[in-house]
Amino acid sequence: MPETRQVAQIIVEDHIAELQREASALRAERARDELATPRRTASGSRQRVGLWLVTIGKAIAGSPAEPAGDPGSSVVRAA
């Protein structure tokens, strides 16, 4: 039995070492990709937030092309 335990321990240690090598390779790849992609500027982030806010505002208020008649006309009701 002790021999089986030793073999299992060797297999587990080998598997852990392989996972650590794989994780190291993935970290290196991620770091390389981060260096290759341009950084977003603060103004780009503000622009995205601004566009998001405009989209939300349009969704709440409705688009200007909608008729001004019934305020609930843009709401789809179940039959």
Buried (B, 14 or more C-beta within 10 A) or exposed (E): EEEEEEEEEEEEEEEEEEEEEEEEEEEEEEEEEEEEEEEEEEEEEEEEEEEEEEEEEEEEEBEEEEEEEEEEEEEEEEE
